[in-house]
Amino acid sequence: MALSLHSESAELDGAIEMLILKAFDEIRGADAGWLKAKHHFAIGPYGNPAHQPIGNLIVFNDDEIAPHTGFGLHHHADVEIVSYIREGVITHRDDQGNVGETHAGDVQVMSAGWGIRHSEQNEGDFSIRLFQMWLKPGSQGGTPQWGNKPFPKEDRAGIFVPLASGRKAEGALAVRTDAEVSGALLRAGSEIVHIFRKDDAGYLVPATGQIEVNGVSVHAREGLVIRDEERISIKAVWDSELVLIVTAA
């Protein structure tokens, strides 16, 4: 039976845990007024120092952006950024000439490559809620790229659908790293099984609802670190919207 902890302290002390819960009150946040963020991983001065990267997954931010505000023009290099829009519409602009709106239910991907300047704005009258994931690229440099795509929720009912992938998953947006971001919707009482390939690790976050993973309870916006598992069984306690990141460990 897989073990679970309510923090990662035992892992840092050398204990090997296969399923590690990040309880919501252990995920540190910041409130800038226009931006309310929960940082699932430590990044600079933000987040819980015990919450370290998982393979190529280095950032998972749970953001709320107030109306008519947003991230002004700023620079990134050598990072893959996947944005999973939960509510609202975000407007992207960059110095490569890309402009686009990404709506709730859609996903956008930006490969920063050797360098890109971009802004992400909420031009609407309601708050945006999104998950933002940063992935370490397989190699440095390359031409910056941006793209977005709708992923209808009905297509994710009872099954994980690849949303962004460096593993050539059909229909997914491309990222330049050995990782894959998938989404699923489960009705209360339903159950699915996910199989991991050898040497993979995972991070599972319910955007809504409540689930049990191999008997471990995970509530909305909490995170579950998955290591050294061949398979996990996910049961929905309530209707649940799930995001799963699988990465080379």
Sine and cosine of phi, psi and omega as CSV:
sin_phi,cos_phi,sin_psi,cos_psi,sin_omega,cos_omega
0.00,0.00,0.71,-0.70,-0.02,-1.00
-0.92,0.39,0.54,-0.84,0.02,-1.00
-1.00,-0.09,0.37,-0.93,0.01,-1.00
-0.63,-0.78,0.57,-0.82,0.10,-0.99
-0.79,-0.62,0.34,-0.94,0.08,-1.00
-0.99,-0.11,0.22,0.98,0.13,-0.99
-0.34,-0.94,0.10,-1.00,0.01,-1.00
-0.98,-0.20,0.23,0.97,-0.07,-1.00
-0.89,0.46,-0.64,0.77,-0.02,-1.00
-0.91,0.40,-0.58,0.82,0.04,-1.00
-0.89,0.45,-0.67,0.74,-0.01,-1.00
-0.93,0.38,-0.42,0.91,0.03,-1.00
-0.99,0.10,0.01,1.00,0.08,-1.00
0.96,-0.29,-0.11,0.99,0.05,-1.00
-0.95,0.30,0.55,-0.83,0.00,-1.00
-0.97,-0.25,0.91,-0.42,0.03,-1.00
-0.90,-0.45,0.66,-0.75,-0.04,-1.00
-1.00,0.04,-0.60,0.80,0.07,-1.00
-0.82,-0.57,0.85,-0.53,-0.04,-1.00
-0.81,-0.59,0.88,-0.48,-0.02,-1.00
-1.00,0.09,0.74,-0.67,0.21,-0.98
-0.98,-0.18,0.99,-0.14,0.01,-1.00
-0.90,0.44,0.48,-0.87,-0.13,-0.99
-0.85,0.53,-0.63,0.78,-0.05,-1.00
-0.97,0.24,-0.10,0.99,0.08,-1.00
-0.99,-0.13,-0.10,1.00,0.03,-1.00
-1.00,-0.03,0.96,-0.28,-0.12,-0.99
-0.96,0.28,0.49,-0.87,-0.05,-1.00
-0.74,-0.68,0.07,-1.00,0.05,-1.00
-0.60,-0.80,0.57,-0.82,-0.01,-1.00
-0.80,-0.60,0.95,-0.30,0.02,-1.00
-0.99,-0.16,0.22,0.98,-0.07,-1.00
1.00,0.04,-0.95,0.30,0.03,-1.00
-0.96,0.27,-0.41,0.91,-0.03,-1.00
-0.79,-0.61,0.82,-0.58,0.16,-0.99
-0.91,-0.41,0.84,-0.54,-0.13,-0.99
-0.75,-0.67,0.62,-0.79,0.19,-0.98
-0.91,-0.42,0.80,-0.60,-0.09,-1.00
-0.97,-0.25,0.96,-0.29,-0.02,-1.00
-0.95,0.32,-0.35,0.94,0.03,-1.00
-0.78,-0.63,0.50,-0.87,0.05,-1.00
-0.92,0.38,0.76,-0.65,0.06,-1.00
-0.57,-0.82,0.92,-0.40,-0.08,-1.00
0.84,0.54,-0.77,-0.64,0.00,-1.00
-0.99,0.12,0.02,1.00,-0.11,-0.99
-0.98,-0.21,0.44,-0.90,0.09,-1.00
1.00,0.08,0.12,-0.99,0.01,-1.00
-0.99,0.11,0.85,-0.52,-0.04,-1.00
-0.84,0.54,-0.40,0.92,0.02,-1.00
-0.96,0.29,-0.28,0.96,-0.08,-1.00
-1.00,-0.06,1.00,-0.04,-0.09,-1.00
-1.00,-0.08,0.30,-0.95,-0.01,-1.00
-0.83,0.55,0.40,-0.92,0.08,-1.00
-0.89,-0.45,0.97,-0.26,-0.03,-1.00
0.83,0.57,-0.84,-0.55,-0.01,-1.00
-1.00,0.09,-0.10,1.00,0.03,-1.00
-1.00,0.07,0.92,-0.39,-0.09,-1.00
-0.92,-0.39,-0.32,0.95,0.01,-1.00
-0.59,-0.81,0.69,-0.73,0.22,-0.98
-0.64,-0.77,0.97,-0.26,-0.02,-1.00
-0.95,-0.31,0.69,-0.73,0.05,-1.00
-0.96,-0.26,0.98,-0.18,-0.19,-0.98
-0.94,-0.35,0.57,-0.82,0.20,-0.98
-0.81,-0.59,0.85,-0.52,-0.07,-1.00
-0.93,-0.37,0.83,-0.56,-0.06,-1.00
-0.93,0.37,0.38,-0.92,0.02,-1.00
-0.85,0.52,0.59,-0.81,0.10,-1.00
0.85,0.53,0.58,0.81,0.09,-1.00
-0.66,-0.75,-0.12,-0.99,0.08,-1.00
0.45,-0.90,-0.09,-1.00,0.02,-1.00
-0.99,0.12,0.88,-0.47,0.06,-1.00
-0.94,0.34,0.04,-1.00,-0.04,-1.00
-0.85,0.53,0.82,-0.58,0.00,-1.00
-0.48,-0.87,0.19,-0.98,-0.19,-0.98
-0.95,-0.31,0.60,-0.80,0.19,-0.98
-0.68,-0.74,0.47,-0.88,0.15,-0.99
-0.54,-0.84,0.55,-0.84,0.12,-0.99
0.81,0.58,0.79,0.61,0.10,-1.00
-0.45,-0.89,0.57,-0.82,0.10,-0.99
-0.97,-0.24,0.84,-0.55,-0.05,-1.00
-0.89,-0.46,0.86,-0.51,0.02,-1.00
-0.93,-0.37,0.81,-0.59,0.01,-1.00
-0.91,-0.42,0.84,-0.55,0.01,-1.00
-0.96,-0.30,0.96,-0.29,-0.12,-0.99
-1.00,0.08,0.87,-0.49,-0.04,-1.00
-1.00,-0.06,-0.66,0.75,0.02,-1.00
-0.58,-0.82,0.61,-0.80,0.08,-1.00
1.00,0.00,-0.21,-0.98,-0.04,-1.00
-0.71,-0.70,0.80,-0.61,0.04,-1.00
-0.94,-0.34,0.65,-0.76,-0.02,-1.00
-0.94,-0.33,0.85,-0.53,-0.03,-1.00
-0.97,-0.23,0.68,-0.73,0.17,-0.99
-0.67,-0.75,0.60,-0.80,0.03,-1.00
-0.57,-0.82,0.15,-0.99,-0.07,-1.00
-0.99,0.16,0.09,1.00,0.11,-0.99
-1.00,-0.09,0.01,1.00,0.00,-1.00
1.00,-0.05,0.08,1.00,0.01,-1.00
-0.99,0.14,0.72,-0.69,0.11,-0.99
-0.66,-0.75,0.74,-0.67,0.01,-1.00
-0.18,-0.98,0.42,-0.91,0.07,-1.00
-0.97,-0.25,0.69,-0.73,0.07,-1.00
-0.87,-0.49,0.85,-0.52,-0.14,-0.99
-0.99,-0.13,0.25,-0.97,0.08,-1.00
-0.80,0.60,0.74,-0.67,-0.06,-1.00
1.00,-0.07,-0.22,0.98,0.01,-1.00
-0.99,-0.12,0.22,-0.97,0.04,-1.00
-0.75,-0.66,0.63,-0.78,0.15,-0.99
-0.83,-0.55,0.50,-0.86,0.00,-1.00
-0.76,-0.65,0.72,-0.69,0.11,-0.99
-0.80,-0.60,0.87,-0.50,0.14,-0.99
-0.99,-0.10,0.94,-0.33,-0.11,-0.99
-0.94,0.35,-0.46,0.89,0.02,-1.00
0.83,0.56,-0.66,-0.75,-0.04,-1.00
-0.97,0.24,-0.09,1.00,0.12,-0.99
0.50,-0.86,0.71,-0.70,0.02,-1.00
-0.53,-0.85,0.58,-0.82,0.12,-0.99
-0.93,-0.36,0.76,-0.65,-0.07,-1.00
-0.56,-0.83,0.29,-0.96,0.13,-0.99
-0.78,-0.63,0.47,-0.88,0.06,-1.00
-0.75,-0.66,0.93,-0.37,-0.15,-0.99
-0.85,-0.52,0.56,-0.83,0.18,-0.98
-0.99,-0.17,0.98,-0.20,-0.04,-1.00
-1.00,-0.07,0.08,1.00,-0.04,-1.00
-0.99,-0.12,-0.09,-1.00,-0.06,-1.00
-0.99,-0.14,0.02,1.00,-0.02,-1.00
-0.79,-0.62,0.41,-0.91,-0.02,-1.00
-0.91,0.41,0.51,-0.86,0.14,-0.99
-0.98,-0.18,0.66,-0.75,0.16,-0.99
-0.83,-0.56,0.77,-0.64,-0.06,-1.00
-0.49,-0.87,0.37,-0.93,0.23,-0.97
-0.98,-0.21,0.75,-0.66,0.06,-1.00
-0.88,-0.48,0.82,-0.58,-0.04,-1.00
-0.89,-0.46,0.71,-0.70,0.10,-1.00
-0.93,-0.36,0.74,-0.67,0.01,-1.00
-0.85,-0.53,0.67,-0.74,0.05,-1.00
-0.96,0.29,0.79,-0.61,-0.05,-1.00
-0.95,0.31,0.34,-0.94,0.02,-1.00
-0.94,0.35,-0.45,0.89,0.06,-1.00
-0.47,-0.88,0.36,-0.93,-0.05,-1.00
-0.99,0.11,0.36,-0.93,0.07,-1.00
0.99,0.14,-0.26,-0.97,-0.02,-1.00
0.98,-0.19,0.34,-0.94,-0.01,-1.00
-0.95,0.32,0.77,-0.64,0.05,-1.00
-0.88,0.48,0.57,-0.82,0.01,-1.00
-0.62,-0.78,0.46,-0.89,0.07,-1.00
-0.61,-0.79,0.54,-0.84,0.09,-1.00
-0.25,-0.97,0.33,-0.94,0.08,-1.00
-0.59,-0.81,0.24,-0.97,-0.08,-1.00
-0.30,-0.95,0.64,-0.77,0.13,-0.99
-0.98,0.22,0.58,-0.81,0.10,-1.00
-0.76,-0.65,1.00,-0.01,-0.07,-1.00
-0.81,0.59,0.70,-0.71,-0.08,-1.00
-0.90,0.43,-0.50,0.86,0.00,-1.00
-0.90,0.44,-0.44,0.90,0.03,-1.00
-0.97,0.26,-0.25,0.97,-0.03,-1.00
-0.97,-0.23,0.16,0.99,-0.04,-1.00
-0.93,0.36,0.91,-0.41,0.08,-1.00
0.97,0.25,0.20,0.98,-0.05,-1.00
-0.45,-0.89,0.57,-0.82,0.12,-0.99
-0.99,0.17,0.81,-0.58,0.03,-1.00
-0.94,-0.34,0.81,-0.58,0.05,-1.00
-0.89,0.46,0.77,-0.64,-0.02,-1.00
-0.96,-0.27,-0.66,0.75,0.04,-1.00
-0.61,-0.79,0.75,-0.67,-0.16,-0.99
-0.53,-0.85,0.66,-0.76,0.21,-0.98
-0.98,-0.21,0.22,0.98,-0.04,-1.00
-0.90,-0.44,0.37,0.93,0.10,-0.99
0.87,0.49,0.57,0.82,0.06,-1.00
-0.93,0.38,0.72,-0.69,-0.04,-1.00
-0.89,0.46,0.76,-0.65,0.08,-1.00
1.00,0.06,-0.18,0.98,-0.05,-1.00
-1.00,0.05,0.46,-0.89,0.19,-0.98
-0.92,0.39,0.57,-0.82,-0.09,-1.00
-1.00,0.06,0.67,-0.75,0.21,-0.98
-0.80,-0.60,0.43,-0.90,-0.11,-0.99
-0.99,-0.16,0.88,0.48,0.00,-1.00
-0.31,-0.95,0.30,-0.95,0.01,-1.00
-1.00,0.08,0.98,0.18,-0.02,-1.00
-0.30,-0.95,0.28,-0.96,0.02,-1.00
-0.52,-0.85,0.72,-0.70,0.06,-1.00
-0.95,-0.31,0.80,-0.60,-0.02,-1.00
-0.79,-0.61,0.36,-0.93,0.04,-1.00
-0.74,-0.67,0.51,-0.86,0.03,-1.00
-0.53,-0.85,0.40,-0.92,0.15,-0.99
-0.83,-0.56,0.78,-0.63,0.00,-1.00
-0.86,-0.51,0.72,-0.69,0.13,-0.99
-0.98,0.19,0.52,-0.86,0.03,-1.00
-0.80,0.60,0.75,-0.66,0.00,-1.00
1.00,-0.02,-0.23,0.97,0.01,-1.00
-1.00,0.07,0.24,-0.97,-0.10,-0.99
-0.53,-0.85,0.63,-0.78,0.11,-0.99
-0.72,-0.69,0.37,-0.93,0.03,-1.00
-0.89,-0.46,0.70,-0.71,0.08,-1.00
-0.89,-0.46,0.74,-0.67,0.00,-1.00
-0.98,-0.21,0.76,-0.65,0.04,-1.00
-0.98,-0.17,0.61,-0.79,0.10,-0.99
-0.99,0.12,0.32,-0.95,-0.07,-1.00
-0.84,0.55,0.68,-0.74,0.06,-1.00
0.95,0.31,0.26,0.97,0.11,-0.99
-1.00,-0.08,0.44,-0.90,0.17,-0.98
-0.80,-0.60,0.25,-0.97,-0.04,-1.00
-0.61,-0.79,0.29,-0.96,0.11,-0.99
-0.65,-0.76,0.84,-0.54,-0.12,-0.99
-0.87,-0.49,0.79,-0.62,-0.01,-1.00
-0.75,-0.67,0.86,-0.52,0.18,-0.98
-0.98,0.22,0.85,-0.53,0.10,-0.99
-0.94,0.35,-0.58,0.81,0.06,-1.00
-0.63,-0.78,0.31,-0.95,0.15,-0.99
1.00,0.02,-0.40,-0.91,0.02,-1.00
-0.44,-0.90,0.66,-0.75,-0.02,-1.00
-0.73,-0.68,0.24,-0.97,0.20,-0.98
-0.83,-0.55,0.78,-0.62,-0.02,-1.00
-0.89,-0.45,0.93,-0.36,-0.09,-1.00
0.75,0.66,0.61,0.79,0.04,-1.00
1.00,0.00,-0.11,0.99,0.00,-1.00
-1.00,-0.04,0.81,-0.58,-0.03,-1.00
-0.99,0.15,0.75,-0.66,0.02,-1.00
-0.76,-0.65,0.86,-0.51,0.00,-1.00
-1.00,-0.03,0.19,-0.98,0.01,-1.00
-0.79,0.61,0.73,-0.69,0.10,-0.99
0.94,0.34,0.17,0.99,0.23,-0.97
-1.00,0.01,0.23,-0.97,-0.02,-1.00
-0.82,-0.57,0.55,-0.84,0.05,-1.00
-0.83,-0.56,0.89,-0.46,0.09,-1.00
-0.99,0.16,0.74,-0.67,-0.05,-1.00
-0.82,-0.57,0.90,-0.44,0.02,-1.00
-0.72,-0.70,0.53,-0.85,0.11,-0.99
0.83,0.56,0.61,0.79,0.06,-1.00
-0.89,-0.45,0.71,-0.71,0.11,-0.99
-0.99,0.13,-0.52,0.86,-0.03,-1.00
-0.40,-0.91,0.49,-0.87,0.12,-0.99
-0.79,-0.62,0.57,-0.82,0.10,-1.00
-0.95,-0.31,0.84,-0.54,-0.07,-1.00
-0.92,-0.38,0.88,-0.48,0.03,-1.00
-0.91,-0.41,0.74,-0.67,0.01,-1.00
-1.00,0.08,0.88,-0.48,0.12,-0.99
-0.98,0.22,-0.69,0.72,0.14,-0.99
-0.85,-0.52,0.22,-0.97,0.15,-0.99
-0.79,0.61,0.77,-0.64,-0.16,-0.99
-0.66,-0.75,0.65,-0.76,0.10,-1.00
-0.95,-0.33,0.84,-0.54,-0.19,-0.98
-0.88,-0.47,0.57,-0.82,0.17,-0.99
-0.82,-0.57,0.80,-0.60,-0.01,-1.00
-0.83,-0.56,0.80,-0.60,0.12,-0.99
-0.94,-0.34,0.83,-0.56,0.07,-1.00
-0.91,-0.41,0.74,-0.67,-0.09,-1.00
-0.60,-0.80,0.47,-0.88,0.19,-0.98
-0.85,0.53,0.78,-0.63,-0.16,-0.99
-0.94,0.34,0.00,0.00,0.00,0.00
